[in-house]
């Protein structure tokens, strides 16, 4: 009995230390970004920092084109990946026979492990020329090409997490709905999906987070042109994301220079965007849990 209590005590403390260390690491990362990026707010005038031109050689450090490029590529990827990923997860969990499920789920998880540089290489050789010819564009290295590849990267993550959430819904929920006369699709749409809402939302946020943080793929296929996107036509033009800018320029920049601090300021912006997305998702899940508790009480 005493050995059991000691083991429980150690496991509890280990879990707490692990949880606190995760928060501590995120805090340290943010402090490091602030230390290296905040000087840019003093060294670069606001009129230059929030302009529409990024050309460090001539001391132009406008980050708006980079933020806009990241947003348009991520939104485009989400518009493709979210419906396809959720539909695939529903098919694997609710529609496909058991033998097909045992084949499809491992295949999806294998796709999630493909290196992004490999997908970028495929995009340059196959997808970019196809996009250029099919849409009659001057170049296939556009935001649309990046969005298509990012959706291919995000879909396996969405499918894997959403399928696990749907599979965790008790079978009694489905049986009760079918016993009351609901069809199979009504049961999926009005019972299973609402019951797995928090897990499905987590899957969507993880997929979007994967798209926001992707580097090599977008650097290889989006054309790397820091142009502020205006309207839907920007999807068919070259663009540049924040992650691609950091990856392309950090290795050649002088340590402690204005350009160096500007790149870290981009990292701060990327960190804050990811934080806002995650906080928004967490607040939605929290409100849904509170609502479910009120209904049950």
N, C-alpha and C positions, 0 to 999 in steps of 0.2 A: 504493500500500500504506500509505503514511504517512497519507494523507487518510482512508482507511478506519479506521485505528486511532484517529485523532483523533475521528472521528464516533462510533465505538463507545464511546470514553471519555466523550464528552459525553452520549450517550444513556444510558449506565449511570449517570452522576452525576445526570442529570435524573430518572431513575426513582427513585433513592435519595432525592433531595431531596423528590420528590412523596410518596413513602411516609412519610418522616419528618414532613413538614408535616401530613399527615392526622392522625398521632398527636399532634403538637403542638397542632393546632387543638382536638381533642377534650379534651386536657389543659387548655387555656386555658379552654374552656367550663366544664369541671368546677370549675376554680379560681374562676371568676367566680360560679358558682352557690353554691359554698361561702362565698365572701366575703359574698354578699348574703343567703344563707339561714341560715347558722349562727347569727347573732344571735337567731333565733327560738327556738333551743334554750335560750337564757338568759332571754329575755323572757317566754316562755310556759311555765307549769308543765307537767310531763309529764302530770299528771292531766287537764289541759285539752287538751293537744296530741293525746293518744291517746284522747280521748273520742269520743262518737258524735254530737256536735252541731257543725255549722259555721254560725255566725251571727256574723260579724265585728263587726257593729254593737254587739253586747252582749259583745264580747271572748270569744266562743266560737270556738276554732280547732281543733276536732277534725277530723283528716284521715282518720280511718278510713272514714267514709262515702264520701269521694272516692276512696280507694284501692279500696274494695269496689265502687263504681260502675264504675270503670275495668276492674276484673277481670271482673265479671259480663258487661259489654258485650263485652269482648274475647274471653272464653271462649265466649260465645254466638255471636259472629261467626266464631270459629275452628271451632266445631262445624259450622257451615253451610258455610264457605268451603273448608275443607281437603278434605273428600270431593268436593264439587262441582268444585273447582279441579283436583284430581288426576285425577278422572274425565274432565274436559274435555281436560286435557293428554294423557292416554292416548288419547282418541278422535282428537284432531287428529294426534298423532304416529304412532299405530300402526294405527288403524282407518279413518279417513277417506281417501277417494281423493285423489289429488294435487290435482285441481282444487278440491275442497272445502277442502283444507288451505291453499291459496293465498288463499282468500277468508276463512276463519275466523281465521287468525293475524293478519292486519292489523286485522280487526274487534275482536279481543280487545285489541290494543295501542291502538286508538283509545279503547276503553272505559276503559283504564287512565289515559288523559289527561284524562278528564272532570273538571271542577272539582268539589270536594267540596261547595261551596255550592249548586251546581246539583242534586246528589243530595239535599241537605238540603231544598231547596225542593220537589222532587218528593215527598219523604217527608212534608212537612207537608200538601201538597195532596191526595196520593193514598194513600200507604201508611198514614199515621196514622188517617184516617177509616175505611179498610178494616179495619185491625186492631181499632179500637174496635167496629165493627159486627159483625165476624165472631166476635170473642171475647167480646162483650158486656161491655166494660170501660168504666169511667167516662171514661177519656181514652185516646186512641191514642198520646199522647206518653209512651212507656214505654221501658224497657231493651230489650224485644224489638224494638221498631221501630228503635232504634239499632243493635242487633245485626244485623238484616236489612240495613240500609243499609251498615254496615261490612263485612259479608260481600260485598256487591256491589262495594265498593271494593277488597277484598282479592283477590277471585277473579281479576281480570285479571292481577295481579302474579304470583300462584301459577301460573296457566296459562302465562304467557309464559316464566317461568324454568324451570318443570318441563318444558315442552315442548322447550326448548332442551337440557336435560340428557338427556332421553330420545332426542332426535334425534342426540345426540353418541355414543350407544352404537354400537359398530361393527356393521355388518350381519352380519359373520361370526358373532357371538354368536347372532343369531336363526336364521341358516341352520343352525348346528350343532345347536341345540335342535330345530328342525323335522326335521332329518335323523335325529335319535335317536328320533323318534316323538311328540314333544310337540305338543299342539294349539297353536293360535295364542294362546289365552288363558293356557294354561300357560306359554308362552314369555314373554308379557308379565309375568305375575305372578312367575315364578320365575327369569327370566333378565334381562329388560330393566330392570324396576324395581330389583332388587338392584344391577345394574351402575350405575344412575344414582342410587343412594341419596343420595350426598352432595349432588348438585345438587337433587334433590327436597326434601331437608331444608332446603337453603338457600332454596328457593322458599317453603316453609312458614314459615320464620322471617321472611323478608321480608314475607310477607302478614300475619303476626301483628304485626310491627313497624309496618306501615302502619296496622293497626287500633288499636294502642296509642297511636300519635302523632296520630291524626285528631282534629280540633278542631271545625270548623264544622258538620259533619254531626251529631255527637252533641250539640252545643250547641243545635241547632235542633229535634231530634226526641225527646230523652230526657226532657223535662219539667223538667230542671234543679232537681230536688229533692234536696238533700244528705241522703239517708236511708240508713242502713246496711242493705245487703241481707241478708236472712235467708231462706235456702232458695230453692227454685225459684220460689216465688210472687213473688219480687222481680223476675223477668223481666217481669211484667205490671204493674209499678208504675213511676212516674217515678223517675229516678235522676240523678246528676250525676257526671261524670268529672273527673279531675284537669286534663286539658287544657282542658275547657270552663270550669272555675273560673278558671284562669289567664287565659284569653282574655276572659272576661266581666268580671273584676274588676281586672285590672292597669291598664287605662286610666284608672280612676277613683280608684285608691288613692294616698295621699300618699307621696311618696318618703321612705324611711327610717323609716316607721311600722312598728308591730308587724304590721299586716296585710300590708304590703309584704314584710317578711321571711318571713312565713308562706307567701306565694305562692311565693317562691323556694325555700322548704323543700319545697313540693309539687313544684317542678321538680327538686329533688335526688332526691326519691323516685321520680319518673318516670324520671330518668336512670339510677338504680340498678336499677330493674326492667328497663329495656331492656338494660342491661349484663349482668344475670344471664341474661336470655333468650338473648342472643347468645353469652355464654360457655358456656352449656349446649349450644347447638347446635354451637359449635366443638369442644367436648370430645367430643361424639358423633361428629362427622365424623372427628376425629383418631383416636379409638379404632377406628373402622371401617377407616380407612386402615392402621393398624398391624395389624389383624386380617387384612386382605387381603394385606399384605406377608408376614406369617407363613405364610399359606396358600400363597402363591406360592413362598416360599423352602423 
